[in-house]
């Protein structure tokens, strides 16, 4: 006996076939509904991370405003992560020291994570766990009034320049 659905194109079926767009829309709405049911809104799930641009750049010296509050700011153009954490400001290379994958900030855990090999770092760049063997690479940084100057030509690796690495931050 032939398959009736194959011959009539499923025209007799009371349910219309779903398109990929319908599936994606329904999936997103379902997830949003589940999150709303759990009491998680978009504003509370958002990470306190922002994209920034340099105020000025002269050669490899990059100027940023000192962040007003604790948090993570990323300058993708210059590959700099600027962090204000517990009255200190740090400037890090955007890449994980293990294999140069861009790091991500996990607000819930208050740590940086490498999405490739799962290395983890504190907000001050110290190594916690994973495949990396040292802390995040820090740039030389100095305060100038309400700004910080990051020297992108002077980067310190914790295992090779420990004293400079430990000193690469400013108090606010």
N, C-alpha and C positions, 0 to 999 in steps of 0.2 A: 504494500500500500504506500503511495507516495506521501511525502511530508507536505501537508496542506500549507504550512507556514512558508515553506520554501517556494511554493508556486504562487501564492497570492501576496508575497512580500510582507506578510504579517499585517495586512490591511484589516483582517477580521479581528485582530487582537485589540481589546479595549484599552490597553495601555500603550501609549506612544513610546517608541524607542528613545532613550536618553542620548543626547549628544555629549561630547566631551565637555563642552561649555556648561551644560546643565549639571554634569557630574561635579565639576570643579566648584561651581556656584553653590550647589547643595552641600558639598563637603565643607567649604569655608563657613557657610551658615551653621552647619551642624557643630563645628568646632567652636565657633563664636558662642553658640547657645550653651554648649557644655561649659565653657569658661564663665559665662554669665551665671550659670547655675551654681558654679563653685565660688562665685563672688569675686572673680578676677576680672577687672576691667582693663582696658587698653592702657589707661594712665598708670595703674599700679604695676602692670607687667612691663612697662617701658624701662629701659636701662638709662641710668643717669650718665649717658655718654653722648658726646656731641662732636660734630665735625668743626674744625676751626681752620682759619687761614692766618698766615703770618701777618703781623702788622707791618713788618719791613724785613727785607733780606738784603744783606750786603755781603757779597762773596758767599761764604758758608756760615755766616753769623745770622741767625734768624731771631727776630724779636716777636714775643707774644705778651699779651696782657696777663698779669698774674690772675689766675682763676679766683673768683670770689668765694667759692665753696669747694668742698671736697668733690672729686669726680675725675673722670677721664675725658680728655679731649684729644682727638686725632687729627693730624694734618697729613692727609694722604699725599699731597703734592710734594712735601718735603720728607715723608716717611718718618714722622716724629709723633710719639705719644707723649703728651704733656699730662702729668698727674699731680693733682693737689691731694695730699693725704696727711691728715693729722699735723697740720701746720708746716708741712714741707712740700716743696715742688720739685719734681723729677722730670727729666726729659729722657725718653727711651727711644731706641731704634724700634721701628714698627715690626721688625722680623724677629722670630724666635731664634735664639742663638744655636739651636740644634741643626736645623736644615733650612732656615730662612723663610718659613711660612709666616704669613701675617698673623699676629696674635689677636686674640679677642678678649674682651672684658666680660666676666661673669659677675653681674651685680649681686645675685643671690649669695654666691660664695665669697664675694669680695676678693676675687683673684683673676689674674690673667690666665688664659689657657691657649695652648697651641692645638688647633683643630686637627692637625695631621698626626701627631704622636702623643698627644694628651699631656704634654709637660704643663706644669702649673707654677705660678709665681705670685708672690704677695704684691700688694699695691706699690711697695717700694722696690720691686723688681727682684727680690730674693727668690732663689729656686726652692720649690716645695717638693715636687715629685715629677716623675716622667723620664723620658729618654735624654733630655738635656743634662748637661753636667755642671752648669753654672747659672748664675742669675742673668736677667735681661741685660743687654748692653746699654749702658748709660752714656749720654752725651755730656760734655762739659757744659755747665750752666752757671750763670751769674745774675745777680739782681741788679737792676738799674731803675730806681724809682718804683713806679707801679708796674714795671715790665720785667721780664726775664729775657736774657740773651742766651740762645742755645748755639753752641759751636758745633756744627755738623761735621767739621773736619777732625774733631777731637772726641773719639768714642772710646770708652773704657770697657774692657772685658774683665769680669770679676776675677777670673783665674790668672790673668796676665798682668793686670794693673789694680791689684786689690786696694791699695791705699787711695788711688785716684777714684776708683769706682765708689768706695765708701764715702768720699768727700763730694761726689757729684750730685749735689742738691742744694737748694736754698731754703732758709727758714722764712716763714711769713707770719 
